[in-house]
Amino acid sequence: MHGKRAIKTLLLACVASAGLAFGAQAAEQDWGSFPGYTLKVKLVGGTQYEHLYTRIPIWEKATGAKVQIVSSENYFDLDREIKQDIASGSVDWCVGSNHTSFAPQYGNFYIDLKPYIPASVLSDYVPSAISNSTVGGKLVQLPRVTDISNIYYNELVYDNPAVQARYKAKFGKDLAPPKTYDEFRQQAIFLASPPNLYGTAFPGKDEGLTGRFMEILRANGGDMFDAHMNPTFNSQAGVDALQWFVDLYKAHAVPAGTVNYTWDDIGQSFAAGTLALDLDWPGFAAFFNNPKTSKIAGHVGFAVAPVGEAGKHGGWSGSHSFSVTSDCNNKKAAVSFVEFMTDYDSEMMEAEAGNLPTRTQVFTDVEADFKKQNNAYMANMFSTWEASLAYARTPPLIPEWIDVSNAIWPQLQAAILGQKTAKQALDDAAVKVKQIVQDEGDD
């Protein structure tokens, strides 16, 4: 991705001093001794994830081991790479980035962490995060941060008197962050003035598109499956949800390239000031408000995600995590690394950047820190996201989820591009998904 190397360099500089401070506490804990050992890892890359990796040298110094990052890619490419490793029998690495949406599909590829980590340590984590990280009774991942999407909006657009006057003249109401998805669509179309400004952007492929569709579907009162795992996303609630994307694309309220966008593309676009609205994750908050990385720093507002036709919030949520492979040649070193990367200091570093922690104490402490620092921006971000946690909900935690997603998103994309109607696309997807679920059930 363009600019990724520069972003990583900047993040390393921004958090270097914080890493030194956290290192003092890390040195007090015994992380084990693994002199001369090289731990191979595959970690998710991208703006909101890589700042944590500046802590790796602290673990290396404490244990005598070295960490080799074999690859660092977005989750979707990383998932494909991991599956290729499994298929070819070439798994020579120990730790992988994981996610609650991805974990159920891997079977016994990752070890159960519970025998390796004391219950007293696990009790420090938010219980729901541990529960969502458990598959078939096994804790196959240690949660790193929790996500739920909410609204970022560009105050340079929303506070512009001329824009406000035009909006009120057309719709008879004041311009304010949207409270419903219908209002979101209306505002995004109204505010778009391409190519300099678009109303919004959305992930246009992979689970990013499936998940965003699922979120609006649920907000409309629908769901992906019924109690018997029959696909139900091709309901009227689903058609209306997909039409939301179709309308935005057809009206040129989103960049034409949005059908190929992933999270970093959207984050870069919002930071560049070319989007008025962004439904996104908390981990981008600090990036958006940093003058070195964002043209709209100091002009970013927050709002809780909209509600759909049913008056509900979709609440698409999940936890990012780390897992240890069953083939790992030094599981003690790998578990030590995973614990270190999710310990109190690591979580505080991530929380200071805007990520929602998975340790209960960190959530309390970071909000207090922001208030002491008079950092109203980050304090407001945390209060906004904290208000949304009540309706957080993961995708179906089933082994087939990624296969299901991979069957759905190309059909969604076909409708967005005008190749199919919304109903036709969803009906076609439902046929494919039903077959996937049935095939898995027959195994």
C-alpha positions, 0 to 999 in steps of 0.5 A: 500500500502506498505510504505504508513504509512512511507511516510505519517509520512515523509511528516508530518515532511517535511512540519511541519515548512511550516504549521506553517508559513502558519498558521499565515496568516490563523489565520487572516481570519474568518473561522467561529466558530464550537466549539465541532463539528466533521467534518467527511471527506473522503480524497484521500490518496497517496504520492502526496496528503497527505502533504496538510492534515498537515494544518488541525490542523490550521483550527481546531484551528481557528474554534474550530471544529475537523476533523475526516478522515473516510477514505483515499484511492486512488481515485478509491477505494474511488469512490467505497466506496462512491458509496457503502455509497450512495447505503446503505444510510449510508452517515454520512460524509460531505466532500469528495475528488473529481475530475473533471473526477468523479464528473459528475456521482454523480448527486445531491449527492454533493451541489452547492457551489456557494450560499455559496462562494462569487463570489469575492473568486471564481474569484481568481481561474483559470476560466477553473478550475471553469468551469471544476468543474461545472456540470449542472450549479452547482459548485459541487466541489472546485478545489484543484490542476490541473494535466496534465501528462509529462515526468520524466526521470532518468538522471543516465540512460540518461547521462550514456556514455555507454548507450548513445553509445549503443543507437547511434550505434543501432539507429543512433541518440543521446539518448534524452528524447522522443518527440513522443510516438513511440520514447518513446516505442523504448527507453523504450524497449531499456533501459529495463534491468529487473529486476533491470531497466525497461523502464517505467511503466503505470497504469494497471487498473481503470481510470488510464489505460483508461485515459492513453489510451485516451491520446495516442488515442487523440495524434494519432488523434482519440477520445473517442466519436463522436459528437453524443456520438457514441464510436470511440475509436476502430478506427485505432488510438485507435488500434495503441494506445493500441498496444503501451501498448501491445508492452511494456508489451510483450517486458518486458519493464515494470514490470509484475505487472504493470497491477495492478499498480496505481499512487503510485506504479509507483511513488515509482518505479521511485523514487527507480531508477527502471524506466528510464521513467515515464509519470506522474503528477507534484505532484511527483516532490518534492518527486522524488527530496527528498533524503529521499524518492528518490534514484535518487534525483538530477538526475531527468529530465523533458520533455513535453509529447510526440506527437502521430501519428497526431503530437498532444499532448494528454494532459490528464488533470483534477482538484482534488477537494473537495465537500460537501455532500447534507446530511451533518449536518453542511454545513457551517462548511464543506464549510469553510473547503473546502475553507480553504483547497483550499485557498492561503496558502494551494495552496502555500503549494501544489505548493511548492511540485510541484502541479499545483495550481488552483488559478491564483496568486499562479502560479505567486508567486510560480514560483517567489519563486523558482527563489528567492530560486535558486531552478532550479529543481522546477523552471524547472518543473513549466516551463515544465508543464506551457508549456503543459497547452496550450493543456490540455484537460479533459476526456468527462465530462459526468455522465457515464464516470467512468462506461465507463472507467470501461467497457474499461479498462478490455478490454485494460488489456486483450489485454495487457496480450495477451488474445485478439488482440487490435482490438478485445478488443476495438471492445468488449469495444465499444459494452459495452460502446455504451450500457452504453451510450444508457441506460443512455440516455433512463433514 
